[in-house]
Structures are given as structure tokens and as C-alpha cells.
Amino acid sequence: MAEYELVIRAERVVTPDGVRPATVAIRDGQIAAVAGPGESPDAAETVELPGSEVLLPGLVDTHVHVNEPGRTEWEGFATATRAAAAGGVTTLIDMPLNSLPPTTTTAALAVKRAAARPSAHVDVGFWGGAVPGNVADLDGLHQAGVFGFKAFLADSGVPEFGLLDKAGLDAVLAETARLGALLIVHAEDPGVLAAAPAAAGRAYAGFLASRPPAAEDTAIAGLLAAAGWHGARVHILHLASASALPLIAAARADGAQVTAETCPHYLSFCAEEVPDGATEYKCCPPIRDAANRDSLWAGLAGGLIGTVVSDHSPCPPGLKQREAGDFGAAWGGISSLQLGLPAVWTQARRRGHSLADVVRWMAEGTAALAGLPGKGAIALGRDADLVAFDDTARFTVDPTRLEHRHPVTPYAGQTLTGVVRRTWLRGRAAGAAPAGRLLTRQ
């Protein structure tokens, strides 16, 4: 019997120590050795990557709306996890809303896990939800292994997942601090949103004005103050307003336990280029101007933003109102789970960043955020979740070739750099058949 199940040789392997030639040996689904390029371990199968391909750790996407059960016609575990595998994502953490029931009780978590178990092509974990009236449920969800709790400070868009007012946020922060749990927050201030002009019609400028940066900045300032008072860990979701970065920097300097993420669409697109009526670009918070995009990149480079995640938030084409092009009526969410790696790499390389940076933002950092010590790096003892990535190949996005349930995406027709050639989940080819595991907090 061979010593290893699989050996992968590559001229370029992104490891925690840098990019170098290496031979990666896999046993029992884990990385058992990372040897020199000239070594020839005894293996049942050996794969030699061509020089055009670099070996990356599988990405960990901690912000995905799968929507099953209850709204499986929007997306489901089978389609979402196939899309993930096709895009080099080997682990995703599912958001607690847009499914019915939402993941706000242990009973609802059991329903969610039952839906995911037979159809997951990659590993899947779950966030719990913090909503009005369920503080007493957080302990049970924490003990059941959710990776933390999501809360909205503004309308979530679905009636079954309510927003937390100041008193509700204080109660949740007190409980998450007691549990040592992470609270992840959609931070927009409802008062600022109510005072802004309502979104209506085809003009993207009108939608942008309806959700100004002040909505994020005000909510983040309040969240940071409350989290500091309670000594709680908080994570700011899908940061779109770069003007909030000084608030985060100041809070960290004062000892706050705060992290932040942004998304490929905020790093790829800018408001000046969004066509009127193109509701596939609608998301909340919105895509802002080019100067703001540049500042988000600076936040990533400086470490104030630590992770990049998809915020994959799909819906049926009819809800996007594409024919009418009404930004006020359209569902807000962008489908990009399969495209996150090439989308970020396309922009990162133009700005002088390396693949090691992308791995830090989309694999190492996200695994650390969720507390997944077995994920996110090509290193001894980690799960053999690996991606062969051709980092110079270019392709034009054809929505009909995406694995998402619905071919609606603002990336349609965009030319991106970087093609995922193969994905392995614990040393086995991912995507052909469901082989993902359901993960719990370590």
C-alpha cells in the first residue's frame, strides 16, 4: 500500500512561509508532508501541475446566503456548494436568514443541517441569528456549534429576521461577551436611512443617495461604543464605506476586539460605471464611487480590513426587476460565489498585490475569523483542501456556465484573470458528488 493517497507537485505553492516549489503529500484527507520539489513520495496518485498553475489552499467564504430550506428556489445547498467548488471555495459558512425558518433556535439549526447534509459538495458551517426576543436561544445555539451570531441594525429585507434596536443590541452583546462568541453585524443606521431620499426608479445615483456612507459610519460608531462597553468581539460585515475605517482604527487603538470584511463587488466596481436600470448591481450597502473603492483597497493593504468574502445573496431573476430596472423595487444582493477568486485577483494584481495577499484575505483570514484551525493554509496537519489556479489565464464571464441556481450577476460579460482548473476537498476532487462535511465551531 502506498504511503500517501495523493501527491501534488507544483512549481509554485502558496504556503504560510511564502510561494515556493513544493511537493504536497496527502494522507487520510490531511496534508501529511510539504516536501521539496524534487522529492518523490510513494503515492497512489501523483499530480504534476503545469508551470502556469499555482497551488492555493481552498478558500473559506464566511458570508454566503444559501437560503435552503424555505427559499430553495432562490439558491440551495446543491447549487451553492457546486458553485463554491468551481470557484475554489472549499468551506463556506451559511448565513442565518433568507431560509425558512431562520437559524435563530437550535430546532431551526437542526432543520438547516438536515437540508445541507445530503447535498453539500464542500464543507459547510452555520452562523446563528440574533434577533429581537431570542437572547435566551443564543446559549443553546452556541453549544450546538454555530460559529457566532449575525445581527442587523437596519431592515434585513425579510420580515422573519428583525433588526436590533439599541436595547436589543446591548442585550445581545452582553450575552455574546458572556459566551465568548463573535457577533457579526450588518451595520447601517435606520435613522439615517429613513432621513435619506427613498430609492425609486432606474437611476443608480438615486439608489446610492438612499443609502449614504453616513448610514454605515453612524451604525459602526454606535456598535463599536457598545461592544467596548460590554467587552464583546464584533465583526463588521460587507464594509462599503471607507470613511468608517478611521473609526475602526481608533477603536482598535483603544483595545476593541473588532474586525471587518469587504466584498469583491466593492473592490471591483464603482458607482460611476453602474448603468442606470442595471439592478444586478444592487446590494446593501451599495457599491460606492471610485475614490471609495481605492480607499477600501488601502484598508486591505493596511490591515484594517482583514477578509474578503462573497456575500453571495441570490434571488430568482424576477425579484431583480431587470426589465423594469427599478432600484427601489429590486431585491438587493449579488451572486458571485463562483467568481470571487478571479474577481479579486483581477483587481489585486493591477494594484501590485500578490496571490499570497489574496490567500491571506480569502483563506487564512477567513479561517481564523471563524475559528477553523484545520483550514486556510497549505501546512502540515491541515485539511487537504487545495486549488489549482491558472493565475494568468483570462476568461469572459458567461452567466449560463455558472453553477449558481440563477444566472444573474453583474460580472456577466466581464473579462477576468485567473481560472480555477481543479479543486480538491480533503484530497479528493470536489464538485462531482456531494462529499462535504457539516462543521461546528472548534
N, C-alpha and C positions, 0 to 999 in steps of 0.2 A: 504494500500500500504506500502511495506517495506521502511524503511528509506534509505537503500542503495541497489544498484543494485547487488553488489558483495562484498564479504568479503573473503580475503585470509589470512589464519593463517600459520605461519611458525616459526620453532624454530630458524631459522637464517634468518635475513633480513638485507641486506646491506643498511644502512641509512647514511646520512651525519654525524651522530653522532657516527657511528660505527656499528658493527654487533651485533644484539641482537634479542631475540624473539619478535615478534610483530604481531598485527592484523591490516591489511591494509584494510580500508573500502573505497569503490569507489562509487561515485555518479556523474551522468552526465559526465562520462568519465574521471573524475579527482579524485585524491586522496583527500578524504574528511576528513579522520582521520587516524592517525597512533597510535593505542592504544596498551595497554599491551596485552600479550598473553592470559591472562585469561578472557578477556572481550568478550562479545557475542553480538555485534551489530545486530540489526534487518536488515536482508538482504534477497533479493530474492534468492540469491545463495551463498553458503559458500563452499570454497575450503580449505581443510586441506592438506598442503604439508607434505610428509613424512620427517623424520629426515635427510634422505640422500640428500634432495633438499634444496637449498638456494634460496631465492627470491632476484633477482637483478633488478635494473632499466633497461629498454630497452636500448640497445646500440645505439649510434649515430655515424654513419660512414660518415665522411665528405669527403671521397675520393673514389668515385665509378664512373666507366665509364659504363653507361647503353647502350649508342650507338644508341638508338632509338630517332628519325626516321633516315632512310638513311642507317644504318648498323645494322638493327634489326636482321639480320641473325647472327651477332656476339653475341648479347645479346639484351634483350628488357625489358621493364618495368614489364611485367607479370612474366617472369622468374627471373629477378634480384630481384624483391621485394618478390617473394616466397622464394627464397634462403635467403634473408635477414631475413625474419620472422623465417625460420627454424633455423637460426643461432643466434637468439636472438637480431637481429638488428631491431629496430622499427622506426628509422628515418635514411634516407640517403640523402646526398647532391650530386647531379649528376654533373659530370664534363662537361665542355662546348665543348669538342672536341670528335671526333670519330662519332658524329652524323652528319647528313647532312640535313639542314645546321647546322654549329656550332653555339653555343649560343653567338654570338657576336653583335647582334642587338635585339631591342625589338620585331621585327617581327619574328626573329628566336626563341626567347624565347616563344612567343605565340604558335608557331608550336610545340615546345618541350612540353609545358604544355598540349596542346591538345592531344599529343601522350600518355602522362603519366596518364591523368585524369581517363580514364575508366579502367585501369588495374593495379593500384598501390595497393599492399597488405600491404604496410607500408607507413608512411608519407614521402614525397619527397620534397626536396628543390633543388635549382639550383644555381650553380656558373655561372657568366658571363665570357666571354673571353676577354682578352686584346691582340690584335694582331696588326701588322703594319696597320696603316690607320684608326683605329676605335676609336681613343681617343674621338671624338665627340659623339660616341654612348654610352660612359660609364655612363654619367649622366642619360640618359633615362633608361638604364638597372638598375641603382641604384634605381631610383624612382619606377621602376616596381618590386623591391623586391628581386633581386638577393642577395646572401649572401656575395658577394665580387667578385673579378676578378682573373682569372688564366692567368699566362703568362709563356711562355717558353723562356729560354735563349739559348737553343740549338734546333736542329731539333726535331719537335714533332712526326715525323713519318707519318704525313698526310699533304698533300700539302695545304689544305684549312685553316690550323691553323699555321700561320707563327711565327717565333721566333722574339723577340725584340732585336735589337742591342742597343748599349749604349744610343744613342739619343732617340730611341723609348722607352727604359726603363725610361729614365729621364722624358719624356713627360707623360707617364702613371703614374709614381709616383707623379708627380706634380698634376695630376688630382685626383688620389685616395686620396691624402692628402687633397685636397680641399673638396672632398666629405665626408671625414671621413670614407672611405671604406677600406677594407682589400684587399691587393694584395697577392695572394698565388702563389708561384714560383717554377717551375721546374728549379733547379739551376745546370746546367752543362755548362762549358765554351766551346764554339765551337772551339776556337783556340787550346785549349789543346787536344780536341778530334781529331782535324784534324792532329795534330802532332803525335798522338799515332798510333801504328800499326793497320791496318784495321782488323776488325773481319772477320774471314772466317774459315770454316771447323768445325770439330767435337770437337776440344779441348776446354774445358771450360776455360782453362788458357789463350788461345788466345783471347777469348771474354773479359775476365777480364782485360787483358792488354790493350784492345782497349778503355776502359772507366776507367782510373786510378782515384784514390782519388783526385789527383790534379785538375781534371775537376770540381768536386764539390767544392773543397776548394777555387779555384780561382773565380768561379762564386759567391759563397756565400760572399767572401770578397768584391767583387765589388758591390753586391746587398746591403750589409749592409752599405757600404760607401754612396751609392746613397740614400738609404732610410733615413739615418741620415741627409743627406743634405736637403732632402725635408720634414723631419718630418713625414714620412709616416709609416703606420703599414704594416709589411710584415710577411709572414708565409712561412717557408721553407718546401717544400713538400718532402715526402719519403726520408728522410735523410738516406743515406747508408754509408757515410764516417765519421767515428768517429773522424778523425783528424780535422774536421771542428768545433767540439764542443768548443775548446778554442776560436775560432773566435766569436762564438755566446755568450760565457760567457763575453768576453771583450766588445762586442757591448752592451750587457745589462748593464754592469757596467758603460758604458758611457751614459746610458739613452735611448738606442734604443728600439723601440717597435717591438721586434722580437720574434716569437715563432717558434717551429719546431715540426715535427712529424716523426715517423718512422713506419715500417710496420711489420706484423707478419713474413713475409718471411725473413727479415733481422735479426729478433730475433730468428728464428727457425733454419735456415740453415747456412752452411758455405761453402766457395768455395772448401775447401779440400774434401768435401763429395759430390760435384756435379759430377755425372758421365759424361764422355765425350759423346756427342750426345744427352744428355737429355735436349732438348730445352724447355721443360715445365718449367725449372728453369730460362729461360732468362727473364730479366727485366732490365729497365734502370732508375736509376743507377743499377749496378749489385750487386748481393749477394757477399760480400767480405769474408775475412778469419775469422777464429775463434777468433783471438785476437780482431779484429774489432767488431765482434758480442758482445764480452764481454764488450767492451768499450761503445757500444750503450746501453747495459743494465745499465751500470754505469751512462750514461747520463740520462736515465729514472729515476733511483733511486735518482739522484741528482737534478732533475727538469729542466735540460737544455733542454731535450726533454719532451714535455708536453702531447703528444697524440699519440695513436697508431690507425692506420686506415688501411683498406684493400688494397687500391689502386687496387681494383678489375678491371682488364683490360683484358677482354676475347677476343677471336677471334675464328673463325672456325678452326677445327683441321688441315686443310690443310695448313693454314698460319703458323702453328708452325713447319712445316717441320720435323716432328718427325721421319719419315722414313729415310730421308737423314741425320738428325741430324746436320745440318749446322747452327751454331750460327750466322753466318753473314747474312743468308737469312731469318731466322725465325723471326716472329713477337715477339716483346718484351712486355710481360705482363703476370701477374699471376692471375689466378682465385681463389679467396679464400673468397668471401663474406660470405659464409655459415660456414666457418671453422675458422674465425678469433678468436672467443672467446675461443674455446678449444685449438687452436694452441698457443695462448698467455698464457693461463692458464697452459698448459703443461710445458712450459718453466719457467714461473714465479714461480710456486710452487717449482720447483727444485732449484731455486735461493733464496728462502726464502721470496718471496713476497706473499701478501695476496690477497684475492678476492677484498678487499677494494681498493687496489692499481690498480687492473685491471679495476675496475669500474671508478676510477679516470682518468685513461688513455683513456678509451674507451667509457665512457658515460658522466661523469661530465665535463671532459676537452674538449671533442669534442663539447658538447652542448654550453659550454662557448665560444669556438672559433667561432662558427657560430652565436652566439647571440640568443640562443633558451632558454629563461628562464623557459619555461614550460617543458623542457626535462631534462633527465640525472640524476635524483635523485628520491628516494622514500621519498617524503616530501609533506607536506600539500600544496594543490593547484597545484601540478604538474600533468601533464597528467598521467593517469594510464597505462603507458607503462611498462610492467613487464615481467620478465623471470624467470621461474622455472628451475634451473640449478643443475644437479646432478654432484657435483664437484669431486667425486671420481670414477665415472663410467668410464670405458675405452672402446674405440671402434677403429676399424681399418677402415680407410677411403676407402670407395668403391665409386669411381667416378660415377658409374651408379646410385647411390642413391642420388646424389646431385641434387638440383633444378636448378643449372645454366644451361643455354641452351646447353653448350658443356661440356662433362665430361673430361676435360683436366686440370690437376692440379699436381704440384709437391708433394702435400700431399698424392697422391694415394699410398695406402699400408702402410702409416704411422699409428702408434698407438698413439692416442691422449687421453688425460684425460679431462673429462668434457663433459656432454651430455645435450643439451637443451631439456627439456621434454615438456614445454609449453611456448608459448609466447602470451601475451595479448597486444593489441593496444587499448588504452583508455578503458580498462576494458572488451574488447571483444576478443575472440580467434582470433589470426592473422593467415593468410595464407590460409584459406579455400575459401575466396571470397575477391575480391578487396574492401577494406574499408579505404585505405589510403587517406590522405588529401594532397593537394599541399600547401606547406608552403612558406611564404615570410618572408623577413628579418623583425625582430621586431623593 
